[in-house]
């Protein structure tokens, strides 16, 4: 939850700042920005920023919540996050975009002496190009952030897989067989998540959804399903401390099976 909080504190901080500025809404509404094709007040600009950041935060929360459910593997949520990143980058670029628009309007009015209708046509073309470029930059930067996020998730899954296997081996050597099986199973989950992500698919957190998608993508072969079922039974026995006694052979077989999957 701390990682979740850290990602969005910049959005919450900005929204808090804008809300605090609402005490000066009358003063801000009197300050108008001439963009050439239209004009907006500072109050309107901050309102649009709040709406945009609120949408970003909403999309992030929806994706974060859905990740733990049966629908968490739907590709739709990747596009939702990509759209949130594009909005986020566009809002961050908006002060620069406004400054460029205002500078062009002032400079053009100062240097060019043309009929009003011709001015408007040229203004429209220039500003359309600028706004189009800003949208394109927002899309490219948003996509770059999204791809970095995907790479970070893959790296995290791989690091978890390595760490969990090492812990499982250490527990096995110390004769903690039940605990070793639990760590082996965690390593299996991390491995499957990494492999699913490598195939450009969303990796759900829910166990049976994770196994189902892994089977469909060929990560788990049909002949390995019985071993997976046995591993699940051992994991349940270890986690809930049932009457089933887990032996050294059980832990060794689990470790060998998962290691063979990882090396494949």
FIPA-356447 format. One record per residue (C-alpha): residue in three letters; x, y, z. Coordinates in nm, 3 decimals, always signed. Layout:
! residues N
rest:Ala; east:X; north:Y; up:Z $
...
END
This chain:
! residues 264
rest:Unk; east:+0.000; north:+0.000; up:+0.000 $
rest:Unk; east:+0.299; north:+0.229; up:+0.063 $
rest:Unk; east:+0.406; north:+0.188; up:-0.302 $
rest:Unk; east:+0.053; north:+0.267; up:-0.414 $
rest:Unk; east:+0.049; north:+0.580; up:-0.201 $
rest:Unk; east:+0.389; north:+0.696; up:-0.327 $
rest:Unk; east:+0.285; north:+0.686; up:-0.692 $
rest:Unk; east:-0.001; north:+0.928; up:-0.653 $
rest:Unk; east:+0.114; north:+1.173; up:-0.387 $
rest:Unk; east:+0.214; north:+1.424; up:-0.658 $
rest:Unk; east:-0.145; north:+1.422; up:-0.790 $
rest:Unk; east:-0.295; north:+1.456; up:-0.444 $
rest:Unk; east:-0.048; north:+1.732; up:-0.362 $
rest:Unk; east:-0.140; north:+1.928; up:-0.674 $
rest:Unk; east:-0.512; north:+1.885; up:-0.613 $
rest:Unk; east:-0.464; north:+2.005; up:-0.255 $
rest:Unk; east:-0.277; north:+2.311; up:-0.382 $
rest:Unk; east:-0.551; north:+2.397; up:-0.629 $
rest:Unk; east:-0.823; north:+2.347; up:-0.369 $
rest:Unk; east:-0.637; north:+2.584; up:-0.136 $
rest:Unk; east:-0.625; north:+2.840; up:-0.420 $
rest:Unk; east:-1.004; north:+2.821; up:-0.446 $
rest:Unk; east:-1.014; north:+3.071; up:-0.161 $
rest:Unk; east:-0.898; north:+3.325; up:-0.421 $
rest:Unk; east:-1.135; north:+3.213; up:-0.696 $
rest:Unk; east:-1.283; north:+3.562; up:-0.743 $
rest:Unk; east:-0.938; north:+3.714; up:-0.795 $
rest:Unk; east:-0.825; north:+3.425; up:-1.020 $
rest:Unk; east:-1.139; north:+3.446; up:-1.233 $
rest:Unk; east:-1.049; north:+3.806; up:-1.320 $
rest:Unk; east:-0.712; north:+3.705; up:-1.468 $
rest:Unk; east:-0.771; north:+3.602; up:-1.829 $
rest:Unk; east:-0.527; north:+3.425; up:-2.060 $
rest:Unk; east:-0.559; north:+3.503; up:-2.431 $
rest:Unk; east:-0.473; north:+3.185; up:-2.624 $
rest:Unk; east:-0.554; north:+3.329; up:-2.964 $
rest:Unk; east:-0.840; north:+3.096; up:-3.048 $
rest:Unk; east:-1.005; north:+3.142; up:-2.708 $
rest:Unk; east:-0.938; north:+3.283; up:-2.363 $
rest:Unk; east:-0.963; north:+3.123; up:-2.021 $
rest:Unk; east:-0.928; north:+3.254; up:-1.669 $
rest:Unk; east:-0.684; north:+3.120; up:-1.413 $
rest:Unk; east:-0.981; north:+2.984; up:-1.218 $
rest:Unk; east:-1.095; north:+2.781; up:-1.521 $
rest:Unk; east:-0.742; north:+2.655; up:-1.586 $
rest:Unk; east:-0.703; north:+2.526; up:-1.229 $
rest:Unk; east:-1.048; north:+2.366; up:-1.247 $
rest:Unk; east:-0.950; north:+2.178; up:-1.565 $
rest:Unk; east:-0.629; north:+2.062; up:-1.397 $
rest:Unk; east:-0.821; north:+1.932; up:-1.097 $
rest:Unk; east:-1.063; north:+1.744; up:-1.323 $
rest:Unk; east:-0.774; north:+1.596; up:-1.525 $
rest:Unk; east:-0.573; north:+1.488; up:-1.222 $
rest:Unk; east:-0.886; north:+1.349; up:-1.060 $
rest:Unk; east:-0.946; north:+1.136; up:-1.370 $
rest:Unk; east:-0.586; north:+1.012; up:-1.354 $
rest:Unk; east:-0.623; north:+0.917; up:-0.989 $
rest:Unk; east:-0.957; north:+0.749; up:-1.056 $
rest:Unk; east:-0.814; north:+0.542; up:-1.343 $
rest:Unk; east:-0.514; north:+0.439; up:-1.129 $
rest:Unk; east:-0.739; north:+0.331; up:-0.841 $
rest:Unk; east:-0.969; north:+0.135; up:-1.074 $
rest:Unk; east:-0.672; north:-0.050; up:-1.226 $
rest:Unk; east:-0.512; north:-0.113; up:-0.886 $
rest:Unk; east:-0.839; north:-0.253; up:-0.748 $
rest:Unk; east:-0.916; north:-0.464; up:-1.056 $
rest:Unk; east:-0.566; north:-0.617; up:-1.046 $
rest:Unk; east:-0.670; north:-0.829; up:-0.748 $
rest:Unk; east:-0.992; north:-0.959; up:-0.909 $
rest:Unk; east:-1.090; north:-1.212; up:-1.175 $
rest:Unk; east:-1.106; north:-0.941; up:-1.440 $
rest:Unk; east:-0.756; north:-0.815; up:-1.353 $
rest:Unk; east:-0.604; north:-0.974; up:-1.665 $
rest:Unk; east:-0.824; north:-0.778; up:-1.907 $
rest:Unk; east:-0.613; north:-0.574; up:-2.150 $
rest:Unk; east:-0.861; north:-0.289; up:-2.107 $
rest:Unk; east:-0.690; north:-0.189; up:-1.782 $
rest:Unk; east:-0.356; north:-0.144; up:-1.959 $
rest:Unk; east:-0.520; north:+0.102; up:-2.198 $
rest:Unk; east:-0.686; north:+0.274; up:-1.901 $
rest:Unk; east:-0.347; north:+0.333; up:-1.740 $
rest:Unk; east:-0.196; north:+0.448; up:-2.072 $
rest:Unk; east:-0.479; north:+0.702; up:-2.109 $
rest:Unk; east:-0.419; north:+0.821; up:-1.751 $
rest:Unk; east:-0.048; north:+0.875; up:-1.827 $
rest:Unk; east:-0.133; north:+1.074; up:-2.141 $
rest:Unk; east:-0.367; north:+1.303; up:-1.945 $
rest:Unk; east:-0.104; north:+1.337; up:-1.672 $
rest:Unk; east:+0.173; north:+1.440; up:-1.915 $
rest:Unk; east:-0.058; north:+1.677; up:-2.103 $
rest:Unk; east:-0.150; north:+1.861; up:-1.782 $
rest:Unk; east:+0.217; north:+1.885; up:-1.683 $
rest:Unk; east:+0.295; north:+2.033; up:-2.026 $
rest:Unk; east:-0.003; north:+2.271; up:-2.020 $
rest:Unk; east:+0.176; north:+2.569; up:-1.854 $
rest:Unk; east:+0.444; north:+2.555; up:-2.126 $
rest:Unk; east:+0.177; north:+2.522; up:-2.395 $
rest:Unk; east:-0.010; north:+2.824; up:-2.259 $
rest:Unk; east:+0.312; north:+3.026; up:-2.243 $
rest:Unk; east:+0.394; north:+2.943; up:-2.606 $
rest:Unk; east:+0.041; north:+3.030; up:-2.718 $
rest:Unk; east:+0.044; north:+3.363; up:-2.536 $
rest:Unk; east:+0.393; north:+3.449; up:-2.668 $
rest:Unk; east:+0.291; north:+3.376; up:-3.027 $
rest:Unk; east:-0.028; north:+3.580; up:-2.994 $
rest:Unk; east:+0.155; north:+3.880; up:-2.848 $
rest:Unk; east:+0.442; north:+3.860; up:-3.099 $
rest:Unk; east:+0.215; north:+3.820; up:-3.398 $
rest:Unk; east:-0.005; north:+4.112; up:-3.296 $
rest:Unk; east:+0.303; north:+4.326; up:-3.247 $
rest:Unk; east:+0.493; north:+4.247; up:-3.566 $
rest:Unk; east:+0.229; north:+4.164; up:-3.827 $
rest:Unk; east:-0.004; north:+4.417; up:-3.980 $
rest:Unk; east:-0.268; north:+4.218; up:-4.169 $
rest:Unk; east:-0.646; north:+4.224; up:-4.204 $
rest:Unk; east:-0.826; north:+4.077; up:-3.901 $
rest:Unk; east:-0.971; north:+3.782; up:-4.092 $
rest:Unk; east:-0.632; north:+3.682; up:-4.230 $
rest:Unk; east:-0.480; north:+3.709; up:-3.882 $
rest:Unk; east:-0.741; north:+3.473; up:-3.744 $
rest:Unk; east:-0.675; north:+3.216; up:-4.017 $
rest:Unk; east:-0.299; north:+3.223; up:-3.961 $
rest:Unk; east:-0.351; north:+3.210; up:-3.583 $
rest:Unk; east:-0.572; north:+2.905; up:-3.620 $
rest:Unk; east:-0.314; north:+2.719; up:-3.829 $
rest:Unk; east:-0.024; north:+2.802; up:-3.595 $
rest:Unk; east:-0.215; north:+2.715; up:-3.279 $
rest:Unk; east:-0.355; north:+2.395; up:-3.428 $
rest:Unk; east:+0.002; north:+2.285; up:-3.506 $
rest:Unk; east:+0.119; north:+2.371; up:-3.154 $
rest:Unk; east:-0.173; north:+2.197; up:-2.986 $
rest:Unk; east:-0.136; north:+1.896; up:-3.215 $
rest:Unk; east:+0.232; north:+1.870; up:-3.125 $
rest:Unk; east:+0.152; north:+1.894; up:-2.754 $
rest:Unk; east:-0.100; north:+1.611; up:-2.784 $
rest:Unk; east:+0.153; north:+1.402; up:-2.979 $
rest:Unk; east:+0.423; north:+1.467; up:-2.717 $
rest:Unk; east:+0.178; north:+1.380; up:-2.439 $
rest:Unk; east:+0.095; north:+1.052; up:-2.612 $
rest:Unk; east:+0.462; north:+0.960; up:-2.670 $
rest:Unk; east:+0.568; north:+1.052; up:-2.316 $
rest:Unk; east:+0.263; north:+0.881; up:-2.169 $
rest:Unk; east:+0.345; north:+0.566; up:-2.365 $
rest:Unk; east:+0.707; north:+0.586; up:-2.248 $
rest:Unk; east:+0.591; north:+0.606; up:-1.885 $
rest:Unk; east:+0.355; north:+0.316; up:-1.944 $
rest:Unk; east:+0.629; north:+0.099; up:-2.097 $
rest:Unk; east:+0.862; north:+0.184; up:-1.809 $
rest:Unk; east:+0.589; north:+0.078; up:-1.568 $
rest:Unk; east:+0.554; north:-0.253; up:-1.752 $
rest:Unk; east:+0.931; north:-0.309; up:-1.742 $
rest:Unk; east:+0.938; north:-0.228; up:-1.370 $
rest:Unk; east:+0.664; north:-0.485; up:-1.304 $
rest:Unk; east:+0.857; north:-0.749; up:-1.502 $
rest:Unk; east:+1.181; north:-0.669; up:-1.318 $
rest:Unk; east:+1.005; north:-0.683; up:-0.983 $
rest:Unk; east:+0.853; north:-1.024; up:-1.067 $
rest:Unk; east:+1.195; north:-1.158; up:-1.171 $
rest:Unk; east:+1.366; north:-1.025; up:-0.858 $
rest:Unk; east:+1.091; north:-1.175; up:-0.642 $
rest:Unk; east:+1.128; north:-1.510; up:-0.819 $
rest:Unk; east:+1.505; north:-1.523; up:-0.756 $
rest:Unk; east:+1.475; north:-1.412; up:-0.394 $
rest:Unk; east:+1.194; north:-1.656; up:-0.314 $
rest:Unk; east:+1.382; north:-1.953; up:-0.464 $
rest:Unk; east:+1.690; north:-1.865; up:-0.258 $
rest:Unk; east:+1.480; north:-1.839; up:+0.059 $
rest:Unk; east:+1.310; north:-2.172; up:-0.022 $
rest:Unk; east:+1.649; north:-2.343; up:-0.061 $
rest:Unk; east:+1.774; north:-2.200; up:+0.268 $
rest:Unk; east:+1.459; north:-2.314; up:+0.450 $
rest:Unk; east:+1.490; north:-2.659; up:+0.294 $
rest:Unk; east:+1.852; north:-2.689; up:+0.409 $
rest:Unk; east:+1.742; north:-2.590; up:+0.761 $
rest:Unk; east:+1.469; north:-2.859; up:+0.754 $
rest:Unk; east:+1.177; north:-2.612; up:+0.752 $
rest:Unk; east:+0.992; north:-2.803; up:+0.483 $
rest:Unk; east:+0.648; north:-2.643; up:+0.513 $
rest:Unk; east:+0.793; north:-2.292; up:+0.499 $
rest:Unk; east:+1.013; north:-2.396; up:+0.207 $
rest:Unk; east:+0.706; north:-2.511; up:+0.012 $
rest:Unk; east:+0.533; north:-2.177; up:+0.078 $
rest:Unk; east:+0.831; north:-1.987; up:-0.063 $
rest:Unk; east:+0.854; north:-2.225; up:-0.360 $
rest:Unk; east:+0.490; north:-2.152; up:-0.440 $
rest:Unk; east:+0.554; north:-1.775; up:-0.419 $
rest:Unk; east:+0.842; north:-1.823; up:-0.663 $
rest:Unk; east:+0.608; north:-2.012; up:-0.896 $
rest:Unk; east:+0.357; north:-1.724; up:-0.888 $
rest:Unk; east:+0.631; north:-1.466; up:-0.956 $
rest:Unk; east:+0.764; north:-1.677; up:-1.244 $
rest:Unk; east:+0.421; north:-1.715; up:-1.405 $
rest:Unk; east:+0.353; north:-1.342; up:-1.371 $
rest:Unk; east:+0.687; north:-1.261; up:-1.537 $
rest:Unk; east:+0.625; north:-1.506; up:-1.823 $
rest:Unk; east:+0.273; north:-1.373; up:-1.885 $
rest:Unk; east:+0.404; north:-1.017; up:-1.894 $
rest:Unk; east:+0.676; north:-1.123; up:-2.139 $
rest:Unk; east:+0.397; north:-1.232; up:-2.374 $
rest:Unk; east:+0.245; north:-0.883; up:-2.355 $
rest:Unk; east:-0.049; north:-0.998; up:-2.144 $
rest:Unk; east:-0.172; north:-0.871; up:-1.809 $
rest:Unk; east:-0.077; north:-1.095; up:-1.516 $
rest:Unk; east:-0.361; north:-1.130; up:-1.263 $
rest:Unk; east:-0.293; north:-1.169; up:-0.892 $
rest:Unk; east:-0.576; north:-1.417; up:-0.833 $
rest:Unk; east:-0.416; north:-1.764; up:-0.824 $
rest:Unk; east:-0.658; north:-1.964; up:-1.039 $
rest:Unk; east:-0.677; north:-1.687; up:-1.299 $
rest:Unk; east:-0.297; north:-1.683; up:-1.306 $
rest:Unk; east:-0.281; north:-2.059; up:-1.358 $
rest:Unk; east:-0.559; north:-2.055; up:-1.618 $
rest:Unk; east:-0.388; north:-1.790; up:-1.833 $
rest:Unk; east:-0.052; north:-1.966; up:-1.794 $
rest:Unk; east:-0.207; north:-2.284; up:-1.931 $
rest:Unk; east:-0.370; north:-2.102; up:-2.223 $
rest:Unk; east:-0.039; north:-1.936; up:-2.315 $
rest:Unk; east:+0.150; north:-2.265; up:-2.293 $
rest:Unk; east:+0.364; north:-2.158; up:-1.998 $
rest:Unk; east:+0.230; north:-2.458; up:-1.806 $
rest:Unk; east:+0.214; north:-2.772; up:-2.020 $
rest:Unk; east:-0.082; north:-3.015; up:-1.995 $
rest:Unk; east:+0.136; north:-3.289; up:-1.847 $
rest:Unk; east:+0.243; north:-3.054; up:-1.564 $
rest:Unk; east:-0.109; north:-2.981; up:-1.438 $
rest:Unk; east:-0.109; north:-3.272; up:-1.192 $
rest:Unk; east:+0.216; north:-3.149; up:-1.040 $
rest:Unk; east:+0.066; north:-2.801; up:-1.010 $
rest:Unk; east:-0.239; north:-2.945; up:-0.833 $
rest:Unk; east:-0.014; north:-3.138; up:-0.592 $
rest:Unk; east:+0.184; north:-2.821; up:-0.523 $
rest:Unk; east:-0.137; north:-2.631; up:-0.451 $
rest:Unk; east:-0.245; north:-2.900; up:-0.203 $
rest:Unk; east:+0.092; north:-2.882; up:-0.029 $
rest:Unk; east:+0.074; north:-2.505; up:-0.019 $
rest:Unk; east:-0.273; north:-2.519; up:+0.141 $
rest:Unk; east:-0.149; north:-2.775; up:+0.396 $
rest:Unk; east:+0.154; north:-2.560; up:+0.480 $
rest:Unk; east:-0.038; north:-2.233; up:+0.499 $
rest:Unk; east:-0.330; north:-2.362; up:+0.707 $
rest:Unk; east:-0.137; north:-2.615; up:+0.915 $
rest:Unk; east:-0.368; north:-2.904; up:+0.839 $
rest:Unk; east:-0.317; north:-3.260; up:+0.958 $
rest:Unk; east:-0.121; north:-3.339; up:+0.640 $
rest:Unk; east:+0.247; north:-3.387; up:+0.727 $
rest:Unk; east:+0.481; north:-3.239; up:+0.468 $
rest:Unk; east:+0.804; north:-3.432; up:+0.434 $
rest:Unk; east:+1.152; north:-3.360; up:+0.309 $
rest:Unk; east:+1.064; north:-3.543; up:-0.014 $
rest:Unk; east:+0.759; north:-3.318; up:-0.066 $
rest:Unk; east:+0.968; north:-3.003; up:-0.029 $
rest:Unk; east:+1.246; north:-3.141; up:-0.250 $
rest:Unk; east:+1.003; north:-3.239; up:-0.527 $
rest:Unk; east:+0.833; north:-2.898; up:-0.513 $
rest:Unk; east:+1.168; north:-2.720; up:-0.533 $
rest:Unk; east:+1.289; north:-2.930; up:-0.826 $
rest:Unk; east:+0.963; north:-2.885; up:-1.017 $
rest:Unk; east:+0.955; north:-2.507; up:-0.987 $
rest:Unk; east:+1.325; north:-2.477; up:-1.067 $
rest:Unk; east:+1.272; north:-2.683; up:-1.382 $
rest:Unk; east:+0.990; north:-2.450; up:-1.488 $
rest:Unk; east:+1.209; north:-2.144; up:-1.431 $
rest:Unk; east:+1.506; north:-2.287; up:-1.625 $
rest:Unk; east:+1.289; north:-2.385; up:-1.924 $
END
